[in-house]
Amino acid sequence: MTNEASASDKAPDMKLFIACVVALTSTSFGFILRALTLPQWGGEFNLSNTQIGEIAGVGLWPFAISIVLFSLIIDRVGYKNAMMFAFFCHATSAVLTLFATGYYSLYIATFIVALGNGTVEAVINPVVATAFARDKTKWLNILHSGWPVGLVLGGILALVLGPETSWKLKMVLILLPTVTYGILMFPRKFPVNERVQAGVSYLDMLKEAGIGGMAVVATLVIFQIGSIFAWSNTINLVITGVVLGIFGFYVRSFGQPIFVLLLLLMIPLATTELGTDSWISDLMAPEMKVIGLQAGWILVYTSAIMAVLRLFAGEITHRISPLGLLAVSSTIACAGLLMLSASAGMMVLVAATLFALGKTFFWPTMLGVVSEQFPKGGALTINITGGVGMIAAGVIGAVILGFVQDKEIDAKLDQYDREHSTSLHASYATISHHSIFGEYQGLDYTKLSAAPEEERSTVQGIQESAKKSALKTVAIFPVIMLVTYVILILYFRSKGGYKAVDILHQT
């Protein structure tokens, strides 16, 4: 391949590494600008909380489609060609968003940008894991400091412009980091993946993921696509079965059981981190207003903490194992979410600090663990790990936070009417919706905006209470993670301790 050069016998190309960081920064820059624009879209296009959550979600789950597809072919297509596709997606999405007219056009434009984001990670994760094969967790954490850096830069820009600035201008600004990573990335030469350098065959790469790993990915992707086209569960199951049947016939391997477990663990991990990030500005808006700050500053603040701490992950993992770091992080994240759900005033910032400490190392350390333990899986295992995380954040994380709010508002309005002999529910919770979690009655914000002040104030109070209930719900997920990480720590201890597998320097 003309665009890739063997890197096994030379120092890592730091200019390429910087280009990878900037590319990742570009994806989160767009992510936060869209996240902080969601309330404007909701008001302008009369969207429900769940519809807003679905748009936030489609900014995440199509990531899995592109990252899985490119992981299967990227060693043949080439990393540079994949990055050209990502660039095209980012530019096209920005233009389509500018001309959006409602829910469906916003949904399509956001879908396209998610494809580009997935392609970026399909390239940068295996490139960095190969370039720094002997210290993967450290350098993957440093690489993924680019994500919170993008959140900080994009967030500050959006907040300085303020909610009164046209959201279309914010969408134009997304092109700035896109053009930057294109200029930096395209002149570089990319290394050959360590799996290819080590002579591990394509089939052996597929066997590392196996039927078990692909079952997790295929089920999430196909059922999400099925929900868009209103397929029945029977059709979803048949399509999933056919895909897995063909794949299983070819690979004839269940896959590495620990890898399959780590894939499943990405579901609660991504819901805790990215699902919460999609909503946290809106969820904490009432409390941030009390202390005189725009709600978006809380995401900027937690992201700044993450950006700094990820630079020091190498020092931490030299003292405790990556799995130990993940277990500690799960405990802190759970405490942070519970504290956020109960905090008021300045204590919100204290709780946000705790939550940021907890979520900082989740994503890149999980990628590091997968890459260190299953290097024979090459680009596939590391990338579908991220893919499962993104689709879980989009299908489950972003949507469940909106759904919990809508259901809570629905129930509390009904309860308030029964206790006070009013008709708030019948007057304002009048729009029926369907989501993957079930049916619910959403608020009609057009009617609510014209409601008498007293009624509007009562509904808004119920909305604020529902926001905190959503954070309590999410706190369940890091508990699941903690239990699983402890089990994995005990498993590796029984095998002599956690050690990275090195296929490039085996004797």
Secondary structure, DSSP 8 states (H G I E B T S, - for coil): -TTEE--TTS---HHHHHHHHHHHHHHHHHHHHHHHHHHHHHHHHT--HHHHHHHHHHTTTHHHHHHHHHHHHHHHH-HHHHHHHHHHHHHHHHHHHHT--SHHHHHHHHHHHHHHHHHHHHHHHHHHHHHTTTSHHHHHHHHTTHHHHHHHHHHHHHHHH-TTS-HHHHHHHTHHHHHHHHHHHTTS-EE--HHHHTT--HHHHHHHHHHHHHHHHHHHHHHHHHHHTT--HHHHHHHHHHHHHHHHHHH-----HHHHHHHHHHHHHHIIIIIHHHHHHHHTHHHHHHTT--TTHHHHHHHHHHHHHHTTHHHHHTTS-HHHHHHHHHHHHHHHHHHHHH--TTHHHHHHHHHHHHHTTHHHHHHHHHHHH-GGGHHHHHHHHHHHHHHHIIIIIHHHHHHHHHHHHHHHHHHHHHHHT--HHHHH--EEEEETTEEEEE--HHHHHTS-HHHHHHHHHHHHHHHHHHHHHHTHHHHHHHHHHHHHHHHHHHTTS-----SSS--
